[in-house]
Amino acid sequence: MTKVESLRADRNAQFAFAAATQAVEESGIMGKVDPDKFGVYFGSGIGGVKTFEVEHTKLLEKGPSRVSPFFVPMMIANMAAGMIAIKFDCRNSVMPAVTACASGSHAIGEAMRAIRHGYADAIITGGTEAPICASAVAGFVNICALSTAENPDEASLPFDKRRAGFVMGEGAVALVLEEYEHAKARGAKIYGEVCGYGTTCDAHHITAPHPEARGGAKAMVDAMKEANYSTDDVVYINAHGTGTPMNDKIETHAIKLAMGESQVRQAYVSSTKSMTGHMLGAAGAVEAMVCLKTLEEGIIPPTINLKEQDEVCDLHCVPNQAIKQNISLALSNSLGFGGHNACLAFRRV
């Protein structure tokens, strides 16, 4: 970004812009796709919360004339997608996904559907978030969502008895999704296939998951069905795994409902939020990337700091150390405030 561009963009949009630039450059797609068939689906759960905090403080302390004329475009959650489209001349549908912690996964899933049904040939997709500021941290603390541990090794503890909230992270991941024959014809490097997508709503509560895990389980079942899951598959599940008492318990139940008690014992499950923190609207995107790299490299990432696994989270949670294992199907779960659920399925090509 130029200096002027960076001064007119919230940190979340800067992350998105940087990630998208890296993805597009590596993909080699520029000049090889019709701009009218090139889109952007990019998720952000909050948008420019830091900009809102800074400009609102100016309003209170210095009056309305000191509020930046770029306040609104810097704050709104669609601007990351808009800036990416401007940069890369994407004239197809340019849409933000704003579904809290499921935003990145919904962006990828909806991008896949748009390409599958012929609306686009390629879409820059992913998620971004930059929520680490006083107001956002205070808000999450006051709904008892954040860990208050002072020891970093005792803070982000998915599936552990000691878990007491998540650690906030930030950043962005961008993927270039492309119709397979289009990508193959131009000799693109292909990391994997988005082969399934499930999206549901709990329709239950603004922050709590449904106690019977009905929405999360259904999203997984739908994604697995679309991915042609069979009992012969070696499955890795990148869990939403926030490290909050309620999420990990309910998600464990959802995974068991989706896979069945016999097959779930064969699946590998881990929460990479134990290492990245919870990146909110970017979480689904970074975890999609993890799934693709797990398929490519045959290395399953661990759930670190898992020293006292909770009996109610009795899955194979790959504690503390990565393991070598070739897998045939990777699933990524994302469960957001408002009851938004998404599950993405990936295979090697």
PLY file of the C-alpha trace (Angstrom):
ply
format ascii 1.0
element vertex 349
property float x
property float y
property float z
element edge 348
property int vertex1
property int vertex2
end_header
0.00 0.00 0.00
1.08 3.56 -0.54
1.41 5.77 2.52
-1.80 7.61 1.57
-3.69 4.34 1.12
-2.52 3.06 4.49
-3.57 6.27 6.25
-7.07 5.88 4.80
-7.50 2.23 5.77
-8.23 0.62 9.11
-5.77 -2.01 10.28
-8.21 -4.79 9.37
-8.29 -3.60 5.75
-4.49 -3.28 5.72
-4.17 -6.92 6.80
-6.65 -7.99 4.12
-4.91 -5.96 1.42
-1.52 -7.44 2.30
-2.81 -11.02 2.41
-4.70 -10.63 -0.86
-1.65 -9.15 -2.58
0.47 -12.12 -1.51
-2.18 -14.62 -2.64
-2.76 -12.99 -6.02
0.96 -12.67 -6.72
1.59 -16.32 -5.87
-1.43 -17.46 -7.90
-0.27 -15.78 -11.11
-3.90 -15.15 -12.01
-3.66 -11.53 -13.09
-4.18 -11.17 -16.82
-5.54 -14.72 -17.02
-9.11 -14.14 -15.86
-11.85 -11.91 -17.24
-12.36 -9.04 -14.74
-16.12 -9.49 -15.14
-15.70 -13.07 -13.86
-13.29 -12.16 -11.04
-14.84 -11.49 -7.61
-14.00 -10.86 -3.96
-15.74 -12.50 -0.97
-13.94 -11.39 2.17
-15.07 -11.75 5.78
-14.70 -9.51 8.81
-16.68 -9.91 11.98
-16.25 -6.36 13.26
-14.62 -4.16 10.62
-12.90 -0.98 11.69
-13.47 -1.07 15.45
-10.14 0.66 16.16
-11.06 3.48 13.77
-14.42 3.84 15.53
-12.69 4.07 18.91
-10.16 6.68 17.74
-12.64 8.88 15.91
-15.27 8.71 18.65
-12.63 9.84 21.14
-11.87 12.81 18.86
-15.57 13.64 18.73
-15.88 13.72 22.52
-12.61 15.51 23.21
-12.25 17.90 20.26
-15.66 18.20 18.64
-17.24 16.98 15.39
-15.03 19.03 13.10
-12.02 16.94 14.07
-13.56 13.60 13.04
-11.81 12.26 9.95
-13.68 12.50 6.65
-12.49 8.93 6.11
-14.13 7.73 9.33
-17.03 5.95 7.64
-15.13 4.23 4.80
-12.43 3.16 7.26
-14.98 1.75 9.71
-17.42 -0.19 7.56
-16.91 -3.94 7.34
-17.12 -4.19 3.54
-14.14 -1.94 2.87
-11.51 -4.68 2.94
-13.33 -6.45 0.11
-13.82 -3.16 -1.73
-10.15 -2.19 -1.54
-9.06 -5.61 -2.80
-11.46 -5.32 -5.73
-10.13 -1.87 -6.64
-6.53 -3.09 -6.48
-7.09 -6.15 -8.70
-9.90 -4.89 -10.95
-12.42 -7.47 -9.71
-15.72 -6.52 -11.35
-17.79 -9.56 -10.42
-19.65 -9.80 -7.10
-17.68 -8.19 -4.26
-19.23 -9.20 -0.95
-18.26 -9.08 2.71
-19.27 -11.95 4.97
-20.17 -10.59 8.41
-21.10 -13.55 10.60
-18.94 -12.96 13.66
-16.42 -15.76 14.16
-17.72 -17.68 11.13
-17.10 -14.80 8.69
-13.95 -16.18 7.05
-15.47 -19.63 6.56
-18.71 -18.25 5.16
-16.76 -16.08 2.71
-14.88 -19.13 1.41
-17.97 -21.32 1.27
-20.10 -18.76 -0.55
-17.23 -18.08 -2.96
-17.08 -21.78 -3.74
-20.81 -21.83 -4.47
-20.59 -18.79 -6.72
-17.86 -20.44 -8.78
-19.60 -23.83 -8.81
-22.79 -22.32 -10.21
-20.96 -20.37 -12.90
-21.28 -16.85 -11.55
-17.51 -16.38 -11.39
-14.33 -18.04 -12.65
-12.18 -16.94 -9.71
-12.69 -15.20 -6.38
-10.26 -13.72 -3.87
-11.62 -14.89 -0.53
-10.68 -15.13 3.12
-11.05 -13.18 6.31
-9.51 -10.36 8.28
-9.76 -8.83 11.73
-7.94 -6.24 13.83
-9.91 -6.14 17.08
-7.19 -5.56 19.64
-8.11 -2.18 21.09
-9.39 -1.02 24.47
-13.10 -0.96 23.67
-13.23 -4.37 21.99
-11.16 -6.01 24.71
-13.34 -4.44 27.39
-16.49 -5.65 25.68
-15.27 -9.24 25.39
-13.96 -9.20 28.97
-17.31 -8.01 30.30
-19.20 -10.87 28.66
-16.64 -13.23 30.24
-15.34 -14.42 26.86
-11.62 -13.63 27.28
-9.03 -15.46 29.33
-7.66 -13.32 32.15
-4.63 -15.56 32.76
-1.34 -13.69 33.07
0.83 -16.69 32.10
0.72 -17.08 28.28
1.08 -20.85 28.62
-2.08 -20.97 30.73
-4.24 -18.66 28.64
-5.43 -20.23 25.38
-6.46 -23.72 26.52
-8.91 -25.42 24.15
-10.36 -28.70 25.46
-8.49 -28.33 28.75
-10.19 -28.44 32.17
-8.50 -25.14 33.02
-9.94 -23.24 30.05
-11.63 -19.98 30.96
-11.91 -17.93 27.79
-10.11 -17.21 24.55
-7.10 -15.07 23.70
-7.77 -12.50 21.00
-5.65 -12.65 17.88
-5.63 -10.62 14.68
-4.48 -10.87 11.08
-5.76 -12.03 7.70
-5.54 -14.92 5.26
-6.50 -14.74 1.59
-7.06 -17.61 -0.83
-7.60 -17.48 -4.58
-10.48 -19.84 -5.38
-10.72 -20.80 -9.02
-12.83 -23.10 -11.17
-10.79 -26.28 -11.54
-10.56 -26.48 -15.34
-9.74 -22.77 -15.51
-6.91 -23.23 -13.00
-5.65 -26.39 -14.66
-5.60 -24.81 -18.12
-3.28 -22.04 -16.99
-1.01 -24.33 -14.97
-1.86 -22.87 -11.58
-0.39 -24.30 -8.38
-3.34 -25.96 -6.63
-3.17 -26.45 -2.86
-6.40 -28.41 -2.66
-10.11 -28.54 -3.39
-12.93 -26.97 -1.42
-15.18 -30.00 -1.75
-17.89 -29.36 0.82
-19.64 -26.57 2.70
-22.31 -26.59 5.36
-23.95 -23.46 6.73
-26.65 -23.31 9.41
-27.98 -21.18 12.24
-28.73 -22.36 15.77
-31.64 -19.90 15.95
-31.23 -20.04 19.71
-29.25 -17.27 21.45
-27.13 -14.25 20.60
-23.94 -15.64 22.17
-24.52 -19.19 23.46
-24.52 -22.23 21.18
-27.57 -24.47 21.13
-27.22 -26.94 24.06
-27.90 -29.90 21.76
-25.36 -28.65 19.16
-27.98 -28.96 16.46
-26.65 -26.22 14.17
-22.98 -27.11 14.41
-23.65 -30.80 13.85
-25.91 -30.13 10.84
-23.27 -27.89 9.21
-20.73 -30.70 9.56
-23.11 -33.32 8.20
-23.90 -31.16 5.17
-20.22 -30.48 4.43
-19.29 -34.15 4.83
-22.12 -35.26 2.56
-21.09 -32.81 -0.15
-17.48 -33.99 0.20
-18.57 -37.63 -0.28
-17.31 -38.64 3.14
-16.90 -42.37 3.71
-15.81 -44.42 6.69
-12.58 -45.15 4.80
-11.55 -41.49 5.02
-8.76 -40.46 7.37
-10.23 -37.28 8.79
-8.66 -34.21 10.39
-10.98 -31.69 12.02
-9.71 -28.19 12.72
-12.09 -27.40 15.55
-13.50 -23.99 16.32
-11.97 -24.77 19.73
-12.01 -21.35 21.34
-11.09 -22.42 24.86
-14.33 -21.12 26.36
-16.08 -23.56 28.73
-19.28 -23.71 26.67
-17.88 -23.82 23.12
-15.53 -26.74 23.56
-18.14 -28.87 25.34
-20.86 -28.20 22.75
-18.53 -28.52 19.77
-17.35 -31.91 21.04
-21.00 -32.98 21.09
-21.51 -31.61 17.57
-18.53 -33.57 16.22
-19.82 -36.78 17.82
-23.31 -36.23 16.40
-21.93 -35.58 12.92
-19.48 -38.49 12.77
-21.06 -41.04 15.06
-19.54 -42.51 18.21
-17.62 -45.24 16.37
-16.04 -43.10 13.64
-15.25 -40.09 15.83
-12.64 -42.16 17.67
-10.70 -42.47 14.40
-10.67 -38.73 13.67
-7.87 -36.33 14.53
-9.06 -33.06 16.10
-7.06 -30.01 17.08
-7.54 -26.34 17.84
-4.89 -24.14 16.27
-6.38 -21.25 18.27
-4.17 -22.61 21.05
-1.33 -21.10 18.99
-2.85 -18.22 16.99
-5.45 -17.02 19.46
-8.97 -16.42 18.24
-8.81 -14.20 15.16
-12.61 -13.73 15.08
-13.63 -12.94 11.48
-10.25 -14.14 10.18
-10.31 -17.42 12.13
-12.10 -19.47 9.47
-9.69 -18.28 6.79
-6.50 -19.05 8.70
-7.94 -22.44 9.68
-8.84 -23.20 6.06
-5.21 -22.53 5.20
-4.13 -24.87 8.00
-6.37 -27.61 6.59
-4.90 -27.21 3.10
-1.34 -27.35 4.42
-2.20 -30.37 6.58
-3.41 -32.19 3.47
-0.35 -31.11 1.51
2.33 -31.90 4.10
0.83 -34.80 6.07
1.50 -33.05 9.38
-1.40 -32.53 11.80
-0.98 -29.44 13.99
-1.38 -29.87 17.75
-3.50 -28.35 20.46
-0.71 -26.89 22.58
-0.84 -26.50 26.38
-3.36 -29.35 26.56
-2.21 -30.81 29.88
-5.50 -31.63 31.62
-7.96 -32.69 28.91
-11.56 -32.28 30.00
-13.48 -35.57 30.15
-16.42 -33.94 28.34
-14.05 -33.10 25.45
-13.00 -36.72 24.93
-11.75 -36.48 21.35
-8.30 -37.24 19.91
-7.17 -33.62 20.34
-3.52 -34.10 19.23
-2.07 -32.77 22.49
1.04 -30.60 22.50
3.01 -32.13 19.60
2.30 -32.21 15.86
2.05 -35.68 14.39
2.84 -37.09 10.94
-0.28 -38.54 9.35
-1.55 -38.48 5.80
-5.22 -37.56 5.75
-7.78 -37.75 2.98
-10.38 -35.26 4.26
-9.97 -32.09 6.31
-12.87 -30.29 7.96
-12.83 -26.81 9.45
-15.52 -25.71 11.92
-16.50 -22.10 12.63
-19.20 -21.16 15.13
-20.12 -17.50 15.60
-22.16 -15.25 17.87
-25.71 -15.06 16.62
-25.75 -18.82 16.11
-23.89 -18.72 12.79
-22.26 -22.06 11.91
-20.05 -23.03 8.98
-18.08 -26.14 8.11
-15.68 -26.35 5.17
-14.37 -29.61 3.71
-11.12 -29.97 1.77
-9.39 -32.71 -0.21
-6.16 -33.01 -2.16
-6.43 -32.64 -5.94
0 1
1 2
2 3
3 4
4 5
5 6
6 7
7 8
8 9
9 10
10 11
11 12
12 13
13 14
14 15
15 16
16 17
17 18
18 19
19 20
20 21
21 22
22 23
23 24
24 25
25 26
26 27
27 28
28 29
29 30
30 31
31 32
32 33
33 34
34 35
35 36
36 37
37 38
38 39
39 40
40 41
41 42
42 43
43 44
44 45
45 46
46 47
47 48
48 49
49 50
50 51
51 52
52 53
53 54
54 55
55 56
56 57
57 58
58 59
59 60
60 61
61 62
62 63
63 64
64 65
65 66
66 67
67 68
68 69
69 70
70 71
71 72
72 73
73 74
74 75
75 76
76 77
77 78
78 79
79 80
80 81
81 82
82 83
83 84
84 85
85 86
86 87
87 88
88 89
89 90
90 91
91 92
92 93
93 94
94 95
95 96
96 97
97 98
98 99
99 100
100 101
101 102
102 103
103 104
104 105
105 106
106 107
107 108
108 109
109 110
110 111
111 112
112 113
113 114
114 115
115 116
116 117
117 118
118 119
119 120
120 121
121 122
122 123
123 124
124 125
125 126
126 127
127 128
128 129
129 130
130 131
131 132
132 133
133 134
134 135
135 136
136 137
137 138
138 139
139 140
140 141
141 142
142 143
143 144
144 145
145 146
146 147
147 148
148 149
149 150
150 151
151 152
152 153
153 154
154 155
155 156
156 157
157 158
158 159
159 160
160 161
161 162
162 163
163 164
164 165
165 166
166 167
167 168
168 169
169 170
170 171
171 172
172 173
173 174
174 175
175 176
176 177
177 178
178 179
179 180
180 181
181 182
182 183
183 184
184 185
185 186
186 187
187 188
188 189
189 190
190 191
191 192
192 193
193 194
194 195
195 196
196 197
197 198
198 199
199 200
200 201
201 202
202 203
203 204
204 205
205 206
206 207
207 208
208 209
209 210
210 211
211 212
212 213
213 214
214 215
215 216
216 217
217 218
218 219
219 220
220 221
221 222
222 223
223 224
224 225
225 226
226 227
227 228
228 229
229 230
230 231
231 232
232 233
233 234
234 235
235 236
236 237
237 238
238 239
239 240
240 241
241 242
242 243
243 244
244 245
245 246
246 247
247 248
248 249
249 250
250 251
251 252
252 253
253 254
254 255
255 256
256 257
257 258
258 259
259 260
260 261
261 262
262 263
263 264
264 265
265 266
266 267
267 268
268 269
269 270
270 271
271 272
272 273
273 274
274 275
275 276
276 277
277 278
278 279
279 280
280 281
281 282
282 283
283 284
284 285
285 286
286 287
287 288
288 289
289 290
290 291
291 292
292 293
293 294
294 295
295 296
296 297
297 298
298 299
299 300
300 301
301 302
302 303
303 304
304 305
305 306
306 307
307 308
308 309
309 310
310 311
311 312
312 313
313 314
314 315
315 316
316 317
317 318
318 319
319 320
320 321
321 322
322 323
323 324
324 325
325 326
326 327
327 328
328 329
329 330
330 331
331 332
332 333
333 334
334 335
335 336
336 337
337 338
338 339
339 340
340 341
341 342
342 343
343 344
344 345
345 346
346 347
347 348
